[in-house]
C-alpha cells in the first residue's frame, strides 16, 4: 500500500459495512422480537414498572421466559430471592440444551 492509498484508507469503513450487513441479515429475527417485547411491556406496565425498569431488567436478565416470570412474581415490596430463584430455574434449561448439543 503506497502513501496515497494509506492516507485514503479509513479503518472503520470495512467495519461499518460489516455492521450494516449483519443488521440486514438479523432484521427478520429482530422483527420476531417485537410481539414479545410488546407483551412484556404491557405486563410490566400493569405492575407499574418505570421506563427505566424494563430495559434494566432485560439488560441484566438475558432471558425471555424468565423476564415474564419475574414480572409475574413482582409484588410491592418485591421478593428478590424468589424472583432470582425462579429466574435461575427458568434459565437453567439452557444448561441441559447446551449439554445435549455438545
Z-matrix of the N, CA and C atoms (Angstrom, degrees):
N
C 1 1.448
C 2 1.527 1 107.45
N 3 1.322 2 115.73 1 124.68
C 4 1.466 3 118.32 2 179.88
C 5 1.523 4 110.28 3 -83.39
N 6 1.307 5 114.63 4 177.66
C 7 1.468 6 120.01 5 -174.24
C 8 1.525 7 112.04 6 -63.53
N 9 1.337 8 117.77 7 -39.38
C 10 1.464 9 120.50 8 -179.04
C 11 1.538 10 110.72 9 -67.39
N 12 1.336 11 117.25 10 -41.70
C 13 1.458 12 119.86 11 178.27
C 14 1.524 13 110.89 12 -65.72
N 15 1.330 14 116.68 13 -39.17
C 16 1.458 15 120.43 14 178.91
C 17 1.520 16 111.24 15 -65.27
N 18 1.319 17 117.50 16 -34.79
C 19 1.463 18 120.38 17 179.90
C 20 1.521 19 111.30 18 -71.16
N 21 1.338 20 118.06 19 -31.57
C 22 1.464 21 120.09 20 -178.00
C 23 1.527 22 112.56 21 -89.36
N 24 1.330 23 117.60 22 -12.75
C 25 1.456 24 120.98 23 -179.18
C 26 1.513 25 110.04 24 -77.62
N 27 1.306 26 116.29 25 127.61
C 28 1.458 27 121.49 26 178.40
C 29 1.522 28 107.26 27 -113.86
N 30 1.345 29 119.26 28 117.62
C 31 1.465 30 120.55 29 -173.22
C 32 1.528 31 114.34 30 -64.23
N 33 1.323 32 118.78 31 -22.25
C 34 1.461 33 120.54 32 -178.65
C 35 1.520 34 112.20 33 -81.17
N 36 1.335 35 118.51 34 -16.09
C 37 1.463 36 120.63 35 -177.27
C 38 1.526 37 112.55 36 -61.34
N 39 1.341 38 120.51 37 -49.14
C 40 1.471 39 118.39 38 177.84
C 41 1.531 40 112.38 39 -65.46
N 42 1.305 41 117.22 40 -34.41
C 43 1.464 42 119.87 41 178.63
C 44 1.520 43 110.79 42 -66.06
N 45 1.320 44 116.97 43 -40.39
C 46 1.464 45 120.72 44 179.48
C 47 1.526 46 110.09 45 -65.29
N 48 1.331 47 116.97 46 -40.83
C 49 1.468 48 120.21 47 178.40
C 50 1.524 49 110.77 48 -63.31
N 51 1.321 50 117.21 49 -40.60
C 52 1.462 51 120.55 50 178.15
C 53 1.523 52 111.48 51 -67.61
N 54 1.328 53 116.47 52 -36.23
C 55 1.466 54 120.17 53 176.89
C 56 1.524 55 110.62 54 -61.03
N 57 1.322 56 117.23 55 -47.19
C 58 1.466 57 120.52 56 179.75
C 59 1.524 58 111.47 57 -66.94
N 60 1.337 59 117.53 58 -36.32
C 61 1.469 60 120.88 59 177.55
C 62 1.530 61 109.85 60 -63.06
N 63 1.323 62 116.75 61 -43.68
C 64 1.458 63 120.85 62 177.99
C 65 1.517 64 112.41 63 -65.65
N 66 1.336 65 117.04 64 -39.65
C 67 1.469 66 120.63 65 178.86
C 68 1.523 67 111.19 66 -64.29
N 69 1.333 68 116.91 67 -41.31
C 70 1.471 69 119.65 68 177.95
C 71 1.523 70 111.36 69 -66.14
N 72 1.321 71 117.30 70 -37.96
C 73 1.462 72 120.48 71 179.68
C 74 1.529 73 111.38 72 -68.88
N 75 1.334 74 117.51 73 -32.52
C 76 1.464 75 121.50 74 -177.03
C 77 1.527 76 112.96 75 -87.78
N 78 1.314 77 118.65 76 -8.58
C 79 1.467 78 122.00 77 -175.70
C 80 1.536 79 113.34 78 -55.12
N 81 1.327 80 120.36 79 -45.04
C 82 1.478 81 118.16 80 179.50
C 83 1.530 82 113.01 81 -60.63
N 84 1.311 83 116.86 82 -37.37
C 85 1.470 84 119.78 83 178.69
C 86 1.527 85 109.72 84 -69.28
N 87 1.329 86 117.18 85 -42.63
C 88 1.461 87 120.82 86 -178.44
C 89 1.522 88 111.68 87 -64.33
N 90 1.314 89 117.84 88 -33.01
C 91 1.468 90 120.68 89 177.40
C 92 1.529 91 109.79 90 -64.65
N 93 1.328 92 116.96 91 -33.49
C 94 1.460 93 120.88 92 178.21
C 95 1.518 94 113.55 93 -67.64
N 96 1.340 95 117.98 94 -19.54
C 97 1.460 96 121.23 95 178.44
C 98 1.524 97 112.63 96 -76.71
N 99 1.308 98 117.15 97 -20.90
C 100 1.468 99 121.23 98 -173.07
C 101 1.535 100 112.66 99 -59.41
N 102 1.337 101 120.24 100 -47.87
C 103 1.477 102 118.28 101 179.88
C 104 1.529 103 112.68 102 -60.95
N 105 1.336 104 116.72 103 -39.99
C 106 1.462 105 119.67 104 178.77
C 107 1.521 106 111.29 105 -65.24
N 108 1.318 107 116.43 106 -39.20
C 109 1.466 108 120.58 107 178.85
C 110 1.527 109 110.67 108 -65.15
N 111 1.320 110 117.09 109 -38.95
C 112 1.464 111 120.26 110 178.95
C 113 1.522 112 111.31 111 -65.66
N 114 1.336 113 116.88 112 -41.72
C 115 1.471 114 120.17 113 179.43
C 116 1.524 115 110.01 114 -67.10
N 117 1.336 116 117.63 115 -43.81
C 118 1.462 117 120.67 116 178.56
C 119 1.528 118 110.31 117 -62.52
N 120 1.325 119 117.19 118 -42.20
C 121 1.460 120 120.46 119 177.65
C 122 1.515 121 112.51 120 -62.42
N 123 1.328 122 116.53 121 -39.71
C 124 1.476 123 120.10 122 178.95
C 125 1.530 124 110.72 123 -66.41
N 126 1.335 125 116.96 124 -42.20
C 127 1.461 126 119.47 125 178.16
C 128 1.529 127 111.47 126 -65.77
N 129 1.328 128 115.43 127 -40.94
C 130 1.468 129 119.06 128 179.17
C 131 1.532 130 110.51 129 -65.37
N 132 1.305 131 116.56 130 -35.94
C 133 1.473 132 119.82 131 178.67
C 134 1.526 133 110.79 132 -65.81
N 135 1.334 134 116.38 133 -37.97
C 136 1.466 135 119.54 134 177.35
C 137 1.530 136 111.83 135 -64.31
N 138 1.331 137 116.46 136 -30.36
C 139 1.469 138 121.25 137 177.63
C 140 1.533 139 111.31 138 -88.84
N 141 1.332 140 116.56 139 7.25
C 142 1.472 141 124.74 140 176.05
C 143 1.531 142 112.85 141 62.58
N 144 1.339 143 116.42 142 40.98
C 145 1.457 144 121.26 143 172.22
C 146 1.525 145 108.15 144 -73.03
N 147 1.318 146 116.53 145 149.95
C 148 1.464 147 120.19 146 177.00
C 149 1.531 148 109.71 147 -85.31
N 150 1.317 149 116.58 148 173.60
C 151 1.460 150 120.78 149 178.10
C 152 1.520 151 112.10 150 -64.94
N 153 1.310 152 118.64 151 -22.97
C 154 1.459 153 122.15 152 178.41
C 155 1.531 154 111.58 153 -86.42
N 156 1.323 155 117.99 154 -28.41
C 157 1.463 156 121.79 155 -175.01
C 158 1.530 157 112.80 156 -64.06
N 159 1.309 158 117.76 157 -44.10
C 160 1.465 159 120.51 158 -174.99
C 161 1.527 160 111.26 159 -68.17
N 162 1.337 161 120.83 160 -49.96
C 163 1.471 162 118.20 161 176.94
C 164 1.529 163 112.82 162 -61.77
N 165 1.324 164 116.60 163 -34.03
C 166 1.459 165 119.49 164 177.99
C 167 1.529 166 110.21 165 -66.21
N 168 1.323 167 117.27 166 -42.74
C 169 1.460 168 120.43 167 179.16
C 170 1.528 169 110.88 168 -65.15
N 171 1.322 170 117.91 169 -45.75
C 172 1.453 171 119.66 170 -178.39
C 173 1.527 172 111.06 171 -68.87
N 174 1.307 173 117.74 172 -31.31
C 175 1.461 174 119.97 173 177.65
C 176 1.510 175 113.12 174 -72.38
N 177 1.317 176 117.88 175 -31.75
C 178 1.459 177 121.35 176 -179.83
C 179 1.523 178 112.93 177 -89.61
N 180 1.320 179 118.21 178 -22.55
C 181 1.458 180 121.97 179 -172.35
C 182 1.522 181 113.15 180 -89.79
N 183 1.306 182 118.79 181 -42.88
C 184 1.465 183 124.03 182 179.06
C 185 1.528 184 113.56 183 59.35
N 186 1.297 185 118.90 184 34.21
C 187 1.461 186 119.47 185 178.20
C 188 1.508 187 111.48 186 -156.15
N 189 1.322 188 117.17 187 123.88
C 190 1.453 189 120.75 188 -175.42
C 191 1.512 190 114.75 189 -64.58
N 192 1.331 191 117.07 190 -51.91
C 193 1.461 192 119.97 191 -177.06
C 194 1.515 193 112.71 192 -65.28
N 195 1.310 194 116.75 193 -37.06
C 196 1.463 195 119.54 194 -178.89
C 197 1.528 196 111.80 195 -72.01
N 198 1.314 197 117.38 196 -24.75
C 199 1.474 198 119.43 197 175.82
C 200 1.524 199 110.20 198 -66.90
N 201 1.326 200 116.57 199 -40.64
C 202 1.464 201 119.88 200 177.38
C 203 1.521 202 110.40 201 -65.30
N 204 1.333 203 116.84 202 -39.38
C 205 1.468 204 120.39 203 177.69
C 206 1.516 205 110.79 204 -64.62
N 207 1.336 206 117.45 205 -42.01
C 208 1.460 207 121.16 206 -179.26
C 209 1.525 208 111.12 207 -64.54
N 210 1.315 209 116.52 208 -43.22
C 211 1.470 210 119.39 209 179.05
C 212 1.520 211 110.05 210 -66.16
N 213 1.332 212 117.02 211 -38.46
C 214 1.465 213 120.05 212 179.36
C 215 1.521 214 113.06 213 -65.67
N 216 1.335 215 116.97 214 -31.27
C 217 1.463 216 120.87 215 -179.13
C 218 1.527 217 113.15 216 -89.16
N 219 1.314 218 116.79 217 -5.16
C 220 1.464 219 120.50 218 -174.40
C 221 1.521 220 110.50 219 -66.73
N 222 1.311 221 116.37 220 127.35
C 223 1.459 222 122.59 221 175.78
C 224 1.521 223 107.65 222 -129.18
N 225 1.299 224 116.67 223 178.75
C 226 1.464 225 120.25 224 176.42
C 227 1.518 226 108.24 225 -121.60
N 228 1.268 227 121.43 226 109.64
C 229 1.468 228 130.39 227 -1.84
C 230 1.529 229 110.65 228 -76.27
N 231 1.338 230 116.87 229 152.40
C 232 1.467 231 120.06 230 -177.39
C 233 1.527 232 112.14 231 -73.42
N 234 1.322 233 115.43 232 146.49
C 235 1.462 234 121.96 233 175.00
C 236 1.528 235 106.78 234 -92.97
N 237 1.321 236 115.51 235 88.81
C 238 1.460 237 122.02 236 -171.27
C 239 1.520 238 111.87 237 -60.51
N 240 1.340 239 118.61 238 -44.21
C 241 1.465 240 120.64 239 -178.36
C 242 1.531 241 111.10 240 -61.43
N 243 1.321 242 117.32 241 -40.52
C 244 1.460 243 121.02 242 178.65
C 245 1.522 244 110.67 243 -65.25
N 246 1.319 245 117.50 244 -44.51
C 247 1.461 246 121.31 245 -179.49
C 248 1.523 247 110.66 246 -64.14
N 249 1.336 248 117.52 247 -43.25
C 250 1.467 249 121.00 248 178.65
C 251 1.522 250 110.21 249 -64.07
N 252 1.327 251 117.50 250 -41.83
C 253 1.461 252 121.07 251 179.39
C 254 1.513 253 112.80 252 -63.22
N 255 1.307 254 116.97 253 -46.25
C 256 1.466 255 120.86 254 179.44
C 257 1.527 256 110.18 255 -66.02
N 258 1.321 257 116.84 256 -40.13
C 259 1.470 258 120.27 257 177.30
C 260 1.522 259 110.30 258 -60.01
N 261 1.340 260 116.85 259 -43.69
C 262 1.462 261 120.04 260 178.04
C 263 1.527 262 111.08 261 -62.97
N 264 1.334 263 117.56 262 -43.60
C 265 1.463 264 120.00 263 -179.74
C 266 1.525 265 112.39 264 -63.97
N 267 1.323 266 116.52 265 -41.48
C 268 1.463 267 119.50 266 179.67
C 269 1.522 268 110.00 267 -66.28
N 270 1.321 269 117.47 268 -41.29
C 271 1.466 270 120.58 269 -178.80
C 272 1.524 271 112.82 270 -78.25
N 273 1.323 272 118.41 271 -14.82
C 274 1.464 273 119.89 272 -179.73
C 275 1.523 274 112.08 273 -66.91
N 276 1.312 275 118.45 274 -13.94
C 277 1.456 276 120.16 275 175.89
C 278 1.525 277 111.34 276 -60.95
N 279 1.332 278 116.59 277 -26.13
C 280 1.461 279 119.95 278 178.83
C 281 1.522 280 111.44 279 -68.55
N 282 1.320 281 118.27 280 -27.46
C 283 1.461 282 121.02 281 175.72
C 284 1.529 283 110.20 282 -63.57
N 285 1.323 284 115.89 283 -45.21
C 286 1.468 285 119.80 284 178.89
C 287 1.515 286 112.27 285 -67.75
N 288 1.327 287 116.58 286 -41.17
C 289 1.459 288 119.06 287 179.18
C 290 1.527 289 110.93 288 -65.13
N 291 1.332 290 116.32 289 -40.28
C 292 1.459 291 119.67 290 177.93
C 293 1.512 292 112.56 291 -64.34
N 294 1.335 293 117.05 292 -40.83
C 295 1.462 294 120.50 293 177.52
C 296 1.526 295 111.12 294 -65.46
N 297 1.325 296 116.70 295 -38.68
C 298 1.462 297 119.94 296 179.36
C 299 1.533 298 111.35 297 -67.26
N 300 1.315 299 116.53 298 -38.24
C 301 1.464 300 119.93 299 179.06
C 302 1.520 301 112.31 300 -72.44
N 303 1.342 302 116.21 301 -30.46
C 304 1.470 303 119.85 302 -179.58
C 305 1.516 304 109.13 303 -71.75
